[in-house]
């Protein structure tokens, strides 16, 4: 009998996870991977127990994350060395490695992403096979809805028990971080990409105060983004990727007329119910529509962590949508997740754990390259906030606490234990990634230039 979410648990069909008879035969030879990791760890370290019971200290050359890993089989290193994070997850699921707290190992690999090089990335035939499998999930117009449904249509009852009341599924902005939520320097330039990135003074609104609950922090994030758009009574706002409608509702309560786009039938149903309950149906229209199919004029555009679901092939189309639909004097405000430029190309060449099991067709952005594409379309890159990845790690920890409580209370029905392990691993994997700094999140304003 199929369980809910089984398609994600089985997401590695068509991918390789580094197993097989040959892998078992050569597994002991992969002990050399331990030495390679030891040499490449510049900060932090791993207290490792090897399959034979030997204890090893890996790294510990400079302060940083400290992880405890019990390697129960050399096959875990075979999978890591051949299939990267896809194989590392499979090894965890099969019990080939374990840890009392996996988050620090993900943080450690993130913090040392540059020095580790290809150690944690798929190689050879595994990389080619997984890259092809990922390409078959490309977010072309004919495939995008299926990719979105795979993740977001798990059920509103599923998401509502571990997100906050606003049903906001993106990084929150906590009060302590807000105090330093000021403009950063321009992002590092990728080779061959030139951008003129403007950084003018910008004053973020304080948003709600009164505590650092997840709901308050999510509303603070929404208000910080909306404050970039100078919304007034009658402003026509397009939201690309409206989720369950929380930003659209906040914008409408500021007087805006909102068109929200989603490809999730579950999100559309939830958003329309919430909008009607608040008496805002006359101000907000939720469309089941691809961003590539919109050709209208809007005073402002908002998009929160949508571009990660687009894919590199479609970055230009996404920015074309903004340029095409934004009035000459309008502004767009984005919240986006980026991969460290120094490791982006290696990351983009093969499918990782997230792309295989969680977000089919997804890809984090290379900010300098993406900003360069925006400039080509007459869109300036202004008022970029500081990276608030630590807030995302805190958000993910709260989501995981809520998720664990829901599982314990039996409020998540129809999902297998294997799915619950996958989902917890996903939340821990991302928490560690943001804590380590290889991935980050920021807000930016795009404006039409003459």
C-alpha positions in Angstrom: 0.0 0.0 0.0 1.5 3.3 -1.0 1.9 6.0 1.6 1.8 9.7 1.3 5.1 11.2 0.3 6.4 7.8 -1.1 7.3 9.5 -4.4 9.9 11.6 -2.4 11.3 8.6 -0.5 11.7 6.9 -3.9 13.1 10.1 -5.5 16.4 8.4 -6.2 14.9 6.1 -8.9 16.9 6.8 -12.0 19.8 8.1 -9.8 22.7 6.2 -8.4 23.5 6.1 -4.7 26.9 4.4 -4.8 25.9 0.9 -3.9 26.1 -2.4 -5.8 28.3 -5.5 -5.6 31.4 -3.7 -6.9 31.1 -1.1 -4.2 30.9 -3.7 -1.5 34.0 -5.4 -2.9 36.1 -2.3 -3.0 34.6 -0.7 0.1 37.6 -1.2 2.5 39.9 0.6 0.0 37.8 3.7 0.6 39.4 4.1 4.0 41.7 6.6 2.2 38.7 9.0 2.0 39.1 9.5 5.7 42.6 10.7 5.2 41.5 13.0 2.4 38.8 14.6 4.7 41.3 14.9 7.5 43.8 16.9 5.3 41.1 19.1 3.8 39.3 20.3 6.9 40.5 23.8 7.6 38.1 24.6 10.5 36.4 22.4 13.0 36.7 18.6 13.1 35.1 15.2 13.2 35.4 12.8 16.1 35.0 9.6 14.1 34.6 5.9 15.0 35.7 3.7 12.0 34.1 0.4 11.2 36.8 -1.6 13.0 36.3 0.4 16.2 39.3 2.7 15.7 38.7 6.3 16.9 40.1 9.1 14.7 40.2 12.9 15.1 39.8 14.5 11.7 40.7 18.2 11.2 40.7 20.3 14.4 43.3 22.7 13.0 41.2 25.8 13.8 38.0 26.5 15.7 34.8 25.5 14.0 32.0 23.0 14.1 32.6 19.7 15.9 30.8 16.6 14.7 30.5 13.1 16.0 30.2 10.3 13.4 30.0 6.6 13.8 31.0 4.9 10.5 29.4 1.4 10.7 30.4 0.4 7.2 33.0 1.5 4.7 30.1 1.5 2.2 29.2 4.9 3.6 32.4 6.3 2.3 31.9 4.6 -1.1 28.6 6.3 -1.4 30.0 9.7 -0.3 33.0 9.5 -2.7 31.0 8.4 -5.7 27.5 9.8 -5.3 28.1 12.8 -2.9 25.3 13.9 -0.7 22.9 11.6 -2.4 24.9 8.6 -1.4 25.6 10.1 2.1 21.9 10.2 2.7 21.4 6.7 1.5 24.1 5.5 3.8 22.4 7.2 6.7 19.1 5.7 5.8 20.6 2.3 5.6 22.4 2.6 8.9 25.9 2.7 7.4 26.7 5.8 9.5 25.0 7.5 12.4 25.5 10.5 14.7 23.9 11.7 17.9 23.4 15.0 16.1 23.8 15.1 12.3 23.5 18.9 12.0 27.2 19.6 12.9 28.5 17.3 10.2 26.4 19.2 7.6 27.6 22.5 9.1 31.2 21.3 9.0 31.0 20.3 5.3 29.4 23.6 4.5 32.0 25.6 6.4 34.8 23.8 4.6 33.0 23.6 1.2 35.9 25.3 -0.7 38.8 23.3 0.9 36.9 19.9 0.7 36.6 20.4 -3.1 35.1 17.3 -4.7 35.2 15.1 -1.6 31.5 15.4 -1.0 30.4 15.6 -4.6 29.4 12.9 -7.1 32.1 11.8 -9.5 32.6 9.9 -12.7 29.6 7.8 -13.9 27.6 8.6 -10.8 27.8 12.3 -11.5 26.8 11.8 -15.2 23.9 9.5 -14.3 22.5 11.8 -11.6 23.0 14.9 -13.7 21.0 13.3 -16.5 18.2 12.2 -14.1 18.1 15.7 -12.7 17.9 17.2 -16.2 14.9 15.0 -17.0 13.1 16.9 -14.2 14.0 20.3 -15.7 11.4 23.0 -15.0 10.2 23.4 -18.5 6.6 24.5 -18.7 5.5 21.0 -19.3 7.2 19.7 -16.2 7.1 22.6 -13.7 3.7 21.8 -12.3 4.6 18.2 -11.6 7.8 19.3 -9.8 5.9 21.8 -7.6 3.2 19.2 -6.8 5.8 16.7 -5.8 6.8 18.9 -2.9 4.0 21.4 -2.1 1.0 19.1 -2.7 1.9 16.8 0.1 -1.2 18.2 1.8 -2.1 21.4 3.7 -2.7 19.2 6.7 0.9 18.2 6.5 2.4 21.7 6.4 0.0 23.3 8.8 1.1 21.2 11.8 4.8 22.3 11.7 4.8 25.8 10.0 3.5 28.7 12.0 0.0 30.1 11.7 0.9 32.3 8.7 1.9 29.1 6.7 5.1 30.9 5.7 7.7 28.4 4.2 10.8 30.5 3.9 13.4 32.1 6.2 12.1 34.2 9.1 13.8 37.3 10.3 14.5 37.3 14.1 14.7 40.4 16.2 18.4 40.2 17.1 19.4 39.8 13.4 17.2 42.7 12.4 19.4 45.1 14.4 22.1 44.4 11.9 19.9 43.8 8.9 21.8 46.4 6.9 23.3 46.4 3.4 26.2 44.2 2.7 29.0 44.6 0.3 28.4 43.6 -3.3 28.6 39.8 -3.8 31.8 38.3 -5.0 32.1 38.1 -8.7 32.1 34.8 -10.6 34.6 34.5 -13.4 33.4 36.2 -16.6 30.5 37.9 -14.9 30.4 41.6 -14.4 27.7 43.4 -12.5 27.2 47.0 -11.4 25.4 46.4 -8.1 24.1 49.5 -6.3 24.0 49.8 -2.6 22.1 52.9 -1.5 21.1 53.7 2.1 18.0 51.7 3.1 16.0 51.7 6.3 14.1 48.5 7.0 10.9 48.9 8.9 10.7 47.3 12.3 7.7 45.1 11.5 6.1 43.5 14.5 7.7 43.4 17.8 6.8 41.8 21.1 8.8 38.6 20.9 10.8 36.3 18.8 8.2 33.6 18.1 8.3 32.1 14.7 5.1 33.8 13.6 6.4 37.2 14.7 9.7 36.6 12.9 7.9 35.5 9.7 5.8 38.6 9.7 8.9 40.8 10.3 10.5 39.2 7.2 7.3 39.8 5.1 7.2 43.5 6.2 10.9 44.0 5.5 10.3 42.8 1.9 7.1 44.8 1.4 8.7 48.0 2.7 11.0 47.9 -0.3 8.0 48.3 -2.7 6.5 51.6 -1.4 3.0 50.1 -1.5 0.1 52.6 -1.3 -3.6 52.4 -1.7 -4.4 50.9 -5.1 -0.8 49.6 -5.9 -1.1 46.6 -8.2 1.3 43.9 -7.0 2.3 40.6 -8.7 3.6 37.9 -6.4 5.6 35.2 -8.2 5.2 32.1 -6.1 2.6 33.1 -3.6 2.7 30.0 -1.4 -0.2 29.9 1.0 -0.9 33.6 0.7 0.6 35.2 3.8 2.5 37.9 1.9 -0.5 38.7 -0.4 -2.7 39.1 2.6 -0.2 41.5 4.3 0.1 43.5 1.1 -3.7 43.7 0.6 -4.0 45.0 4.2 -1.7 47.8 3.2 -4.1 48.7 0.4 -2.5 46.8 -2.6 -4.4 44.9 -5.2 -2.6 41.5 -5.5 -2.3 38.8 -8.1 -0.6 35.7 -6.7 0.9 32.9 -8.8 1.2 29.3 -7.8 1.3 25.9 -9.5 0.1 24.1 -6.3 -3.5 23.3 -6.1 -3.2 22.8 -2.4 -1.7 26.2 -1.8 -4.3 27.9 -4.0 -7.2 26.3 -2.0 -5.7 27.2 1.3 -4.9 30.8 0.3 -8.3 31.5 -1.2 -10.0 30.2 2.0 -7.8 32.4 4.2 -8.3 35.4 1.9 -12.1 35.0 2.0 -12.1 34.6 5.8 -10.3 38.0 6.1 -12.7 39.7 3.7 -10.0 40.3 1.1 -11.3 38.4 -1.9 -11.9 41.7 -3.7 -8.2 42.6 -3.4 -6.4 39.4 -4.0 -6.6 37.0 -7.0 -4.8 33.6 -6.7 -4.0 32.1 -10.1 -2.8 28.6 -10.9 -0.5 30.0 -13.5 3.1 29.7 -14.7 5.1 32.9 -14.3 6.2 32.6 -18.0 2.6 33.0 -19.1 2.0 36.4 -17.5 2.1 39.5 -19.6 0.5 42.5 -17.8 1.6 45.7 -16.1 2.1 45.9 -12.3 3.4 48.7 -10.1 5.4 46.2 -8.0 6.5 42.6 -8.0 7.4 40.4 -5.0 8.9 36.9 -4.9 10.1 35.0 -1.9 12.4 32.0 -2.4 10.8 31.2 -5.7 13.8 31.5 -7.9 15.4 28.4 -6.3 12.6 26.3 -8.0 13.3 27.7 -11.4 16.6 26.2 -12.4 19.6 27.8 -14.2 18.2 27.3 -17.6 15.2 29.4 -16.7 16.8 32.2 -14.8 16.6 34.5 -17.8 12.9 33.6 -18.3 12.2 34.4 -14.6 13.9 37.8 -15.0 12.2 38.4 -18.3 8.9 38.0 -16.4 9.9 40.7 -14.0 11.1 43.1 -16.7 8.1 42.5 -18.9 5.5 42.9 -16.2 7.0 45.7 -14.2 6.0 49.3 -15.0 9.0 51.6 -15.8 8.9 53.3 -12.4 8.1 50.1 -10.5 10.2 48.0 -8.1 10.5 44.3 -7.5 11.6 42.8 -4.2 13.1 39.3 -3.9 14.2 37.0 -1.2 16.6 34.4 -2.5 18.9 31.5 -1.5 22.4 31.5 -3.0 25.3 29.1 -3.1 28.8 30.4 -2.4 30.2 31.4 -5.8 33.5 29.6 -5.2 31.7 26.2 -5.1 28.7 26.9 -7.3 29.9 25.3 -10.5 30.9 22.1 -8.7 27.5 22.1 -7.0 25.6 22.8 -10.3 27.3 20.0 -12.2 25.6 17.1 -10.4 22.3 16.6 -8.5 22.6 16.8 -4.7 20.4 15.3 -1.9 17.9 18.2 -2.1 17.4 18.0 -5.8 17.1 14.2 -5.8 14.7 13.7 -2.9 13.1 17.0 -1.9 12.9 19.7 -4.7 13.0 18.0 -8.1 14.3 20.5 -10.7 15.6 23.0 -8.1 18.9 24.9 -8.0 20.2 27.6 -5.7 21.4 30.7 -7.5 24.9 32.0 -8.2 24.2 35.6 -7.1 26.8 37.4 -9.3 25.7 35.5 -12.4 22.0 36.1 -11.6 22.6 39.8 -10.9 24.4 40.0 -14.2 21.4 38.5 -16.0 19.1 41.1 -14.3 21.3 43.9 -15.5 21.1 42.7 -19.0 17.3 43.1 -18.8 17.5 46.6 -17.5 17.0 45.6 -13.8 19.3 47.1 -11.2 20.4 45.1 -8.2 19.9 47.5 -5.2 19.7 47.6 -1.5 20.8 44.0 -0.9 20.5 43.0 2.7 23.1 41.2 4.7 23.0 37.4 4.5 20.7 36.2 7.3 21.5 32.5 6.9 21.7 32.1 10.7 18.0 33.1 10.9 17.3 30.4 8.4 19.1 27.8 10.5 17.0 29.0 13.5 13.9 28.8 11.4 14.7 25.2 10.3 15.4 24.2 13.9 12.0 25.4 15.0 10.3 23.7 12.0 12.0 20.4 13.0 10.9 20.8 16.7 7.4 21.3 15.5 7.6 18.4 13.1 9.0 16.0 15.7 6.2 17.1 18.1 3.5 16.4 15.4 4.9 13.0 14.7 5.0 12.1 18.4 1.4 13.3 18.8 0.3 11.3 15.8 -1.1 14.3 13.9 0.7 13.4 10.6 -1.4 10.6 9.1 -0.6 8.5 6.2 3.2 8.9 6.1 5.7 6.1 6.6 8.5 6.1 9.1 10.9 6.2 6.2 9.3 9.5 5.0 9.6 11.0 8.5 13.3 10.1 8.6 13.7 11.7 5.1 12.0 14.9 6.2 14.0 15.2 9.4 17.2 14.6 7.5 16.2 17.4 5.0 15.5 19.9 7.8 18.8 19.0 9.5 20.8 19.0 6.2 19.6 22.6 5.4 20.0 23.8 9.0 23.7 22.7 8.9 24.2 24.2 5.4 23.1 27.6 6.5 25.0 27.4 9.8 28.2 26.6 7.9 27.8 29.5 5.4 28.2 27.8 2.0 24.5 28.7 1.4 22.9 32.0 2.5 19.7 34.0 2.1 19.2 37.7 1.4 16.7 40.3 0.1 17.3 42.6 -2.8 15.4 45.3 -4.7 15.2 45.3 -8.5 14.3 48.5 -10.3 13.8 49.2 -13.9 16.7 51.3 -15.3 16.5 53.7 -18.3 
